[in-house]
Amino acid sequence: MEAGETFEQAAIRELREEMGLVVQDPGSQVRQRVFPLTLPNGEVVEADERFFIVRVKDCVVRDDMRTAMEKRVIAEHRWWTLAELQSTQETVWPKDVAEMLQNVLGVASDAPRHDGGAFSGTGPGVQARDGCSVELYRRARYAGEIEHLRPLLPAGTRVLELGCGTGLLTHRLLDFGCEVTGVDNSPEMLAHVSSQVRRVCADIESLELADRYDLVLLPSGLINHADGEVRRAFLAAARRHLSSHGQLILKCQDANWLRMAEAGWRATSGPLSMELLRVERRKTNGQLEVRMTLQYTIESDMWTHSFSVVPLEERAIQSLLAAEGFNRQVAIEGPPGWFVAEATDCVVN
C-alpha cells in the first residue's frame, strides 16, 4: 500500500497497474488474513491481507503498467474457474482460496468439509458459514454472560476472542478496559464490531497472528464442535497465541442438557425467546453426537439454527487441553461450564 491509501484504494490501483483493469469500487472486503511474513532480507513483519471479490466485464489482462520487476516475476496469467481451483495440483496462494470463494459465493462443492454439512440457518439477513444469523446476533442483548470473569480481566489485559461474532461479549471486554482482538470468519459479523477492536476475519483453526496475548477467550460452546479435529485445532490456535504466562478461558455447553433436552424446550433472555424444534442423537465413532435445530424469535422476526455438537464431561475437556499443551482446567466460580487453563509451562492457582 502507498502512504494514505485505504485497502479499497490500493485494490483499485493494483488492479489497474498489474492487470490493466479499471474498477471504480471493489466492494466490501470478504476476508482478512494476518500472519508473520519473513522478507528476503530476513526481517519478520506482520502481513495484513484484505480480499475482495470484483466482477469485471473485460477479461483482457494488460501488462503495460507493470513495473520492470513485476514483468520479470510474472511469467503468465490465466483465469480460473472455482472447479479448477478446487481440483488443481498446482501451488495456489492463499491455500484455501477455493474454499473462501465457495463460502462467499454461496455455491455448493463436492470437496470434503470438516463440519459434514452440520450447520445451517434461516431467517432475516445473512447467515454465516456456521449457520448463525448476523441480524439475530446484532439484535441480541448482553445479559451478563461474562460478569463473573471480571476478576480475571483487569484493565489493560490483552485479550484474543475467538469467534467474536457481532461483538456481544467483545464490547463488554472493552468496558472492562481490555485491549481486544476479535476473530471471526464472517465479515458480515465483524462489520458490527467496534472499531476500537482489532478485527481479524479468519478461521480460528488456521489463525496465525504475530502477537501473543495475556488471555484467549473461546466462548459460546465452540469447544463442543462435533468434529474432533476442529476441537483440537481450536485449542492449538489458542495455545500458540498465548504469552508465556497467559490463560485460556473456555465455555463448554451443558453436557446433561445436550443429552436430555427434548423438542419443545423453551427459554427467554430479554426480548429473545428460544425453542428447541428438533433433536437427534447418534453415536459416531463411539462419541455421542447431538444434532439440534433451535428457533429464535425477537418481536415478529424468527430465525432457526441447525448444528451438531458433542457433550463433553470435565475429564474429556482435560484430555483435550493436555494434548494441546495446557494444564488441567479449573472451574470458574459462577455460571457452570466456564473453565480456565494455563499452558504447561505455567502453574494454575
LINFENFEN-V954834 format. One record per pair of residues at least 24 apart in sequence whose ideal C-beta (glycine too) atoms are under 10 Angstrom apart, sorted by the first residue. I is the first residue (numbers start at 1). J is the second residue. D is the distance in whole Angstrom. If there is no record, write none. Layout:
# LINFENFEN-V954834
i:j:d
I:J:D
I:J:D
This chain:
# LINFENFEN-V954834
i:j:d
1:48:9
1:50:10
6:50:10
7:32:9
7:48:9
7:49:9
7:50:4
7:51:10
7:52:8
8:50:8
8:52:8
10:50:8
11:50:7
11:51:9
11:52:5
11:54:8
12:52:10
12:54:9
13:65:10
15:52:9
15:54:7
15:56:8
16:62:10
16:65:7
17:63:10
17:64:10
17:65:5
17:66:7
17:67:8
17:70:8
18:61:9
18:62:10
18:63:8
18:65:8
18:66:6
18:67:9
18:70:6
18:74:8
18:77:9
19:56:9
19:58:10
19:60:9
19:61:5
19:62:7
19:63:8
19:65:9
19:66:9
19:77:8
20:58:9
20:60:7
20:61:6
20:62:3
20:63:7
20:64:7
20:65:6
20:66:9
21:54:8
21:56:6
21:57:10
21:58:7
21:59:9
21:60:9
21:61:7
21:62:8
22:56:9
22:58:8
23:52:9
23:54:6
23:55:9
23:56:7
25:52:10
25:54:9
26:50:9
26:51:10
26:52:4
26:53:8
26:54:5
27:52:6
27:53:7
27:54:7
27:55:9
28:52:8
28:53:9
28:187:7
28:188:9
28:191:8
29:53:9
29:187:6
29:190:10
29:191:10
29:201:7
30:100:7
30:101:9
30:103:9
30:104:5
30:105:9
30:186:10
30:187:6
30:188:9
30:201:8
31:94:9
31:96:10
31:97:10
31:100:6
31:101:10
31:103:9
31:104:8
31:185:8
31:186:10
31:187:7
31:200:10
31:201:5
31:202:7
31:203:9
32:183:10
32:185:10
32:187:8
32:190:8
32:199:7
32:200:6
32:201:4
32:202:7
33:94:6
33:96:9
33:100:9
33:200:8
33:201:8
33:202:6
33:203:10
33:206:9
33:207:9
33:208:9
34:181:9
34:183:9
34:198:9
34:200:5
34:201:9
34:202:7
34:207:8
34:208:8
34:209:5
34:210:8
34:211:9
35:94:10
35:202:9
35:206:9
35:207:9
35:208:4
35:209:7
35:210:7
36:208:7
36:209:8
36:210:5
36:211:10
37:210:9
44:210:8
45:210:8
46:209:8
46:210:4
46:211:8
47:208:10
47:210:9
48:200:9
49:93:10
49:94:8
50:187:10
50:201:9
51:94:8
51:97:8
51:100:7
51:101:9
51:104:9
51:187:9
51:201:9
53:100:9
53:101:8
53:104:6
53:105:8
82:107:7
82:109:8
83:107:10
83:109:9
83:110:9
83:111:10
86:110:8
86:111:5
87:111:9
94:206:9
95:206:9
96:203:8
96:206:7
99:129:10
99:203:9
100:185:9
100:203:9
102:129:10
103:128:9
103:129:5
103:185:8
103:186:9
103:203:10
104:129:10
104:187:9
113:227:9
114:203:10
114:205:8
114:225:9
114:226:9
114:227:5
114:228:10
114:229:6
114:230:5
114:233:9
115:225:8
115:226:7
115:227:6
115:230:8
115:307:9
115:308:8
116:226:7
116:227:7
116:284:9
116:289:10
116:308:7
117:306:10
117:308:9
118:225:9
118:226:6
118:227:8
118:289:9
118:291:7
118:306:8
118:307:6
118:308:4
118:309:9
119:225:10
119:226:9
119:305:8
119:306:7
119:307:5
119:308:8
120:293:9
120:304:8
120:305:8
120:306:5
120:307:8
121:293:10
121:294:10
121:296:10
121:303:7
121:304:6
121:305:5
121:306:7
121:307:9
122:293:10
122:295:9
122:302:9
122:303:6
122:304:5
122:305:8
122:306:9
123:295:9
123:296:8
123:297:10
123:298:10
123:301:7
123:302:6
123:303:3
123:304:6
123:305:9
124:298:10
124:300:10
124:301:5
124:302:8
124:303:7
125:188:8
125:301:9
125:303:8
126:186:8
126:187:10
126:188:5
126:189:9
126:191:10
127:186:9
127:188:9
127:303:9
127:304:10
127:305:8
128:165:8
128:166:10
128:184:8
128:185:7
128:186:4
128:187:9
128:188:7
128:189:6
129:184:10
129:185:6
129:186:7
129:203:9
130:163:9
130:165:10
130:184:10
130:185:8
130:186:8
130:222:9
130:225:9
130:305:9
130:307:7
131:293:10
131:303:10
131:304:9
131:305:5
131:306:6
131:307:6
132:163:9
132:165:7
132:166:9
132:184:10
132:186:8
132:189:8
132:220:9
132:303:9
132:305:6
132:307:9
133:188:10
133:189:10
133:296:8
133:301:9
133:302:10
133:303:4
133:304:9
133:305:7
134:165:8
134:166:7
134:186:7
134:187:10
134:188:5
134:189:6
134:190:10
134:191:8
134:192:7
134:303:10
135:166:9
135:188:9
135:192:10
135:298:9
135:301:8
135:303:8
136:165:10
136:166:9
136:272:8
136:296:6
136:297:10
136:298:7
136:301:8
136:302:9
136:303:5
136:304:10
136:305:8
137:165:5
137:166:4
137:167:9
137:168:7
137:186:9
137:188:10
137:189:7
137:192:8
137:296:10
137:303:10
138:165:9
138:166:5
138:167:9
138:168:9
138:188:9
138:189:8
138:191:9
138:192:5
139:166:9
139:271:8
139:272:8
139:296:10
139:298:5
139:299:9
139:301:8
139:303:10
140:165:9
140:166:8
140:168:6
140:269:8
140:270:8
140:271:9
140:272:6
140:296:9
140:298:8
141:168:8
141:269:8
141:270:5
141:271:7
141:272:7
141:298:9
142:167:10
142:168:6
142:169:7
142:171:7
142:172:6
142:175:9
142:270:9
143:168:9
143:269:5
143:270:6
143:272:9
144:172:9
144:334:10
144:335:9
145:169:6
145:172:8
145:219:8
145:220:9
145:251:8
145:269:10
145:335:8
145:338:9
146:172:6
146:173:8
146:176:9
146:217:8
146:219:8
146:249:9
146:251:9
146:334:9
146:335:9
146:338:9
147:172:8
147:176:10
147:334:8
147:335:9
148:332:7
148:333:7
148:334:3
148:335:6
148:338:7
149:173:9
149:176:9
149:215:9
149:217:8
149:219:10
149:249:6
149:251:10
149:332:7
149:334:8
149:335:10
149:338:7
149:340:9
150:175:10
150:176:6
150:334:10
151:332:9
151:333:9
151:334:10
152:176:10
152:214:10
152:215:7
152:217:10
152:247:7
152:249:7
152:332:7
152:338:10
152:340:7
153:177:8
153:178:6
153:214:9
153:215:7
153:217:9
153:247:10
153:249:9
154:178:8
154:214:9
155:179:9
156:214:9
157:213:9
157:214:5
157:215:6
157:246:10
157:247:10
158:211:8
158:212:8
158:213:5
158:214:5
158:215:7
158:216:10
158:243:8
158:246:9
159:197:10
159:213:6
159:214:7
159:215:5
159:216:8
159:217:6
159:246:10
159:249:9
160:198:9
160:200:9
160:207:9
160:209:8
160:211:8
160:212:9
160:213:4
160:214:9
160:215:7
160:216:5
160:217:7
160:218:9
160:237:9
160:238:8
160:241:5
160:242:8
160:246:9
160:248:10
161:193:10
161:197:8
161:213:10
161:215:9
161:216:8
161:217:5
161:218:8
161:219:7
161:249:10
162:200:10
162:202:10
162:204:5
162:205:10
162:207:8
162:216:7
162:217:7
162:218:5
162:219:8
162:220:9
162:222:7
162:234:7
162:237:7
162:238:7
162:241:9
162:248:10
162:250:9
163:189:9
163:204:6
163:217:9
163:218:7
163:219:7
163:220:6
163:221:10
163:222:5
163:234:9
164:189:8
164:190:8
164:193:6
164:197:8
164:199:8
164:200:9
164:217:9
164:219:8
164:220:10
165:189:5
165:190:9
165:192:8
165:193:8
165:219:9
165:220:8
166:190:8
166:191:8
166:192:4
166:193:6
167:191:10
167:192:6
167:193:4
167:194:6
167:196:10
167:197:7
167:199:9
168:192:10
168:193:10
168:219:9
168:220:9
169:217:7
169:219:6
169:220:8
169:251:10
170:194:7
170:196:9
170:197:6
170:199:9
170:217:9
170:219:10
171:196:9
171:197:8
173:197:8
173:215:10
173:217:8
178:214:9
178:215:8
178:217:10
179:213:9
179:214:9
180:213:10
180:217:9
181:209:7
181:211:7
181:213:7
181:216:10
181:241:9
182:217:10
183:207:6
183:209:8
183:216:10
183:237:9
183:241:9
202:237:10
203:230:10
203:233:9
203:237:9
204:230:9
204:233:7
204:234:5
204:235:10
204:236:10
204:237:5
204:238:8
205:229:8
205:230:6
205:232:9
205:233:4
205:234:7
205:236:8
205:237:6
206:233:8
206:237:8
207:233:9
207:234:10
207:236:10
207:237:5
207:238:9
207:240:8
207:241:7
208:237:9
208:240:8
208:241:9
209:237:9
209:240:9
209:241:6
210:241:10
211:241:7
211:243:9
212:240:9
212:241:6
212:242:6
212:243:4
212:244:8
212:246:7
213:238:9
213:241:6
213:242:6
213:243:6
213:246:6
213:247:9
213:248:10
214:242:8
214:243:6
214:245:8
214:246:5
214:247:7
215:242:8
215:243:9
215:246:6
215:247:5
215:248:8
215:249:6
215:340:9
216:240:10
216:241:6
216:242:6
216:243:10
216:246:7
216:247:8
216:248:5
216:249:7
216:250:9
217:247:10
217:248:8
217:249:5
217:250:8
217:251:9
218:248:7
218:249:7
218:250:4
218:251:7
218:252:9
218:339:10
219:249:8
219:250:7
219:251:5
219:338:9
220:250:10
220:251:6
220:253:9
221:250:9
221:251:6
221:252:6
221:253:4
221:254:9
221:258:9
221:307:10
221:309:7
221:312:9
221:337:8
222:250:8
222:251:8
222:252:9
222:253:9
222:309:10
223:250:5
223:251:8
223:252:5
223:253:8
223:309:9
223:310:10
223:312:7
223:316:10
223:317:7
223:320:7
223:321:9
223:337:10
223:339:9
224:250:10
224:251:9
224:252:6
224:253:5
224:254:10
224:255:9
224:258:8
224:290:9
224:307:9
224:308:9
224:309:4
224:310:6
224:311:7
224:312:6
224:317:10
224:337:10
225:307:9
225:308:8
225:309:7
225:310:8
226:284:8
226:287:9
226:289:5
226:290:8
226:291:8
226:307:8
226:308:4
226:309:6
226:310:6
227:284:10
227:289:10
227:308:9
227:310:9
228:284:10
228:285:8
228:287:8
228:310:8
228:320:9
231:310:8
231:312:8
231:316:10
231:317:10
231:320:6
231:324:9
232:320:7
232:323:7
232:324:6
233:324:9
234:320:9
234:324:9
235:317:10
235:320:6
235:321:6
235:322:10
235:323:8
235:324:4
235:325:8
235:326:7
235:341:9
236:323:9
236:324:5
236:325:8
237:324:9
238:321:10
238:324:8
238:325:10
238:326:8
238:341:9
238:343:10
239:321:9
239:324:5
239:325:5
239:326:7
239:341:10
239:343:6
239:344:9
240:324:9
240:325:9
240:343:10
242:325:9
242:326:9
242:342:8
242:343:6
242:346:9
243:343:9
243:346:10
244:342:10
244:343:7
244:345:7
244:346:7
245:342:7
245:343:8
245:345:9
245:346:6
245:347:9
246:342:7
246:343:7
246:346:8
247:326:9
247:327:10
247:330:10
247:340:5
247:341:7
247:342:5
247:343:9
247:346:8
247:348:8
248:321:8
248:324:9
248:326:6
248:327:10
248:329:8
248:339:8
248:340:7
248:341:5
248:342:7
248:343:8
249:329:10
249:332:7
249:338:7
249:339:7
249:340:5
249:341:8
250:317:8
250:320:10
250:321:9
250:326:10
250:329:8
250:332:10
250:337:9
250:338:8
250:339:6
250:340:8
250:341:8
251:332:10
251:335:9
251:336:10
251:337:6
251:338:6
251:339:8
252:311:9
252:312:6
252:313:9
252:314:8
252:316:9
252:317:6
252:329:9
252:336:9
252:337:5
252:338:8
252:339:7
253:290:9
253:309:6
253:310:9
253:311:7
253:312:8
253:337:7
254:311:8
254:336:7
254:337:6
255:288:9
255:290:10
255:309:10
255:310:9
255:311:4
255:312:6
255:313:6
255:314:9
255:316:9
255:317:10
255:337:9
256:311:8
256:313:10
256:336:10
257:290:10
257:311:8
257:337:10
258:288:8
258:289:10
258:290:5
258:292:8
258:309:6
258:310:8
258:311:4
258:312:9
259:288:7
259:290:8
259:311:5
260:311:10
261:290:9
261:292:8
263:292:9
263:293:9
265:292:10
265:294:9
266:295:10
267:294:10
268:297:9
269:296:10
270:298:9
271:297:9
271:298:5
271:299:7
272:296:6
272:297:7
272:298:6
272:299:10
273:297:5
273:298:8
273:299:10
273:302:10
274:305:10
275:302:10
275:304:10
277:304:7
277:305:10
277:306:9
278:304:9
278:306:8
280:308:9
281:311:10
282:308:10
284:308:9
284:310:8
287:311:9
287:312:10
287:316:9
312:337:10
314:339:8
317:341:9
